[in-house]
Amino acid sequence: MAEIMTVLVTVAMWIVGAMGVIGIPLFSVGLSASLSGGDSKFPLVRTLVDGVLPGEFVLVIVGLAVIVPGVIYICFQLRHILLTLAEGDPFVPENAKRLTRIGTAIAAMELIRIATVMVVRAVPSFVGDKLPPISTQFILWISVAALFVLSQVFREGTRLRDEEKMTI
């Protein structure tokens, strides 16, 4: 099962990476065209820009620039955890650190998203009448807390296993 999950995490990592490679340049062109009043020689760009404010492009670009590397980093950490599980020994000290890193990455991505929305809202020419909402997901913060708790569980499990190895 761990091998299947490793493959799924790897596939997800590559899909998200491809989304970033395609999405960031595409939305950057859209932002450029939006800032220049929608002038573009390309019909696709004109269609992309039609009715979209620069602030919305900024939110998408920053979102992709933060989420894509963040998700790739999280998948990378998960792959290492799954590899130790496949080897039959998930209670290694490094897995506790990996779970903490995953929780920290998720929290950082959410904080950057909130900060970006606040900055975009502060520039009236970017958002016009369409103010993006400043919000957060309660379940996201519960998930971050759960990852930190699991990290402590892994630390304690590792300590107990090492202690048991030393007893005769």
VEXDREN-2710 file (C-alpha; in Angstrom, 1 decimal):
% VEXDREN-2710
k/r/px/py/pz
1/MET/0.0/0.0/0.0
2/ALA/2.9/2.4/0.8
3/GLU/4.3/1.9/-2.7
4/ILE/1.0/2.8/-4.3
5/MET/0.7/5.9/-2.1
6/THR/4.2/6.8/-3.1
7/VAL/3.3/6.6/-6.7
8/LEU/0.2/8.7/-6.2
9/VAL/2.1/11.4/-4.3
10/THR/4.7/11.5/-7.1
11/VAL/2.1/11.8/-9.8
12/ALA/0.4/14.6/-7.8
13/MET/3.7/16.3/-7.4
14/TRP/4.3/16.3/-11.2
15/ILE/0.7/17.4/-12.0
16/VAL/1.0/20.4/-9.6
17/GLY/4.4/21.3/-11.1
18/ALA/3.0/21.2/-14.6
19/MET/0.1/23.5/-13.5
20/GLY/2.7/26.0/-12.2
21/VAL/4.8/25.8/-15.4
22/ILE/1.7/26.5/-17.5
23/GLY/-0.3/28.7/-15.2
24/ILE/2.2/31.2/-13.9
25/PRO/3.3/32.4/-17.4
26/LEU/-0.3/32.4/-18.7
27/PHE/-1.6/34.5/-15.9
28/SER/1.4/36.8/-16.0
29/VAL/0.6/37.6/-19.6
30/GLY/-3.0/38.2/-18.5
31/LEU/-1.8/40.5/-15.8
32/SER/0.4/42.4/-18.3
33/ALA/-2.5/42.7/-20.7
34/SER/-4.9/43.7/-17.9
35/LEU/-2.5/46.5/-16.7
36/SER/-2.3/47.8/-20.3
37/GLY/-6.0/48.1/-20.7
38/GLY/-6.7/44.7/-22.3
39/ASP/-4.6/45.4/-25.4
40/SER/-3.3/42.3/-26.9
41/LYS/-2.6/40.8/-30.3
42/PHE/-3.6/37.4/-29.2
43/PRO/-7.3/36.5/-29.0
44/LEU/-6.8/34.0/-26.2
45/VAL/-5.2/36.8/-24.0
46/ARG/-8.0/39.2/-24.8
47/THR/-10.5/36.6/-23.8
48/LEU/-8.5/35.9/-20.6
49/VAL/-8.4/39.5/-19.7
50/ASP/-12.0/40.4/-20.5
51/GLY/-13.7/41.6/-17.3
52/VAL/-10.8/40.5/-15.0
53/LEU/-9.2/43.1/-12.8
54/PRO/-5.4/43.2/-12.2
55/GLY/-5.9/42.3/-8.5
56/GLU/-7.5/39.0/-9.5
57/PHE/-4.5/38.1/-11.7
58/VAL/-2.1/39.1/-8.8
59/LEU/-4.0/36.8/-6.5
60/VAL/-3.8/33.9/-8.9
61/ILE/-0.1/34.4/-9.8
62/VAL/0.9/34.7/-6.1
63/GLY/-1.3/31.8/-5.3
64/LEU/0.3/29.6/-7.9
65/ALA/3.8/30.9/-7.0
66/VAL/3.2/29.9/-3.3
67/ILE/1.0/26.8/-3.7
68/VAL/3.0/25.0/-6.4
69/PRO/6.3/24.9/-4.6
70/GLY/4.5/24.3/-1.3
71/VAL/2.6/21.3/-2.6
72/ILE/5.7/19.9/-4.2
73/TYR/7.6/20.3/-0.9
74/ILE/4.8/18.6/1.0
75/CYS/4.7/15.8/-1.5
76/PHE/8.4/15.4/-1.3
77/GLN/8.2/15.1/2.5
78/LEU/5.3/12.6/2.2
79/ARG/7.3/10.5/-0.2
80/HIS/10.1/10.2/2.3
81/ILE/7.6/9.2/5.0
82/LEU/6.0/6.6/2.7
83/LEU/9.4/5.2/1.8
84/THR/10.2/4.6/5.5
85/LEU/6.8/2.9/5.8
86/ALA/7.5/0.7/2.8
87/GLU/10.8/-0.3/4.4
88/GLY/8.8/-1.3/7.5
89/ASP/10.2/1.3/10.0
90/PRO/8.2/4.5/9.9
91/PHE/9.1/5.5/13.5
92/VAL/12.4/7.2/12.7
93/PRO/13.3/10.6/14.1
94/GLU/13.3/12.3/10.7
95/ASN/9.6/11.5/10.1
96/ALA/8.7/13.6/13.1
97/LYS/10.6/16.5/11.6
98/ARG/8.9/15.8/8.2
99/LEU/5.5/16.0/9.8
100/THR/6.4/19.3/11.5
101/ARG/7.7/20.7/8.1
102/ILE/4.5/19.7/6.4
103/GLY/2.4/21.5/9.1
104/THR/4.6/24.6/8.9
105/ALA/4.4/24.6/5.1
106/ILE/0.6/24.5/5.1
107/ALA/0.5/27.3/7.8
108/ALA/2.9/29.4/5.8
109/MET/1.0/29.0/2.6
110/GLU/-2.2/30.1/4.3
111/LEU/-0.6/33.1/5.9
112/ILE/0.9/34.2/2.6
113/ARG/-2.5/33.8/1.0
114/ILE/-4.1/36.0/3.6
115/ALA/-1.3/38.6/3.4
116/THR/-1.6/38.7/-0.4
117/VAL/-5.4/39.3/-0.2
118/MET/-4.8/42.1/2.3
119/VAL/-2.2/43.8/0.1
120/VAL/-4.4/43.5/-3.0
121/ARG/-7.4/44.9/-1.2
122/ALA/-5.2/47.9/-0.2
123/VAL/-4.7/48.9/-3.9
124/PRO/-8.1/50.2/-5.1
125/SER/-7.1/50.3/-8.8
126/PHE/-6.4/46.6/-8.6
127/VAL/-9.7/45.5/-7.2
128/GLY/-12.3/48.2/-8.1
129/ASP/-15.6/47.3/-6.4
130/LYS/-14.8/43.6/-6.2
131/LEU/-13.0/43.3/-2.8
132/PRO/-11.6/39.7/-2.3
133/PRO/-12.7/38.4/1.0
134/ILE/-10.3/38.0/3.8
135/SER/-11.0/34.5/5.2
136/THR/-9.3/31.4/6.4
137/GLN/-10.4/27.8/6.8
138/PHE/-10.9/26.6/10.3
139/ILE/-10.3/23.0/9.2
140/LEU/-7.0/24.0/7.7
141/TRP/-5.7/25.1/11.1
142/ILE/-7.1/22.0/12.8
143/SER/-5.1/20.0/10.2
144/VAL/-2.0/21.9/11.0
145/ALA/-2.5/21.3/14.7
146/ALA/-3.1/17.6/13.9
147/LEU/0.2/17.4/12.0
148/PHE/2.0/18.9/14.9
149/VAL/0.4/16.4/17.3
150/LEU/1.3/13.5/15.0
151/SER/4.8/14.8/14.9
152/GLN/5.0/14.5/18.7
153/VAL/3.5/11.0/18.5
154/PHE/6.2/10.0/16.1
155/ARG/8.9/11.5/18.3
156/GLU/7.5/9.6/21.3
157/GLY/7.1/6.4/19.3
158/THR/10.7/6.7/18.2
159/ARG/11.9/7.3/21.7
160/LEU/9.9/4.3/23.0
161/ARG/11.2/2.0/20.3
162/ASP/14.8/3.1/20.9
163/GLU/14.3/2.6/24.7
164/GLU/12.8/-0.9/24.1
165/LYS/15.9/-1.9/21.9
166/MET/18.1/-1.1/24.9
167/THR/16.2/-3.3/27.4
168/ILE/17.2/-6.9/27.7
END
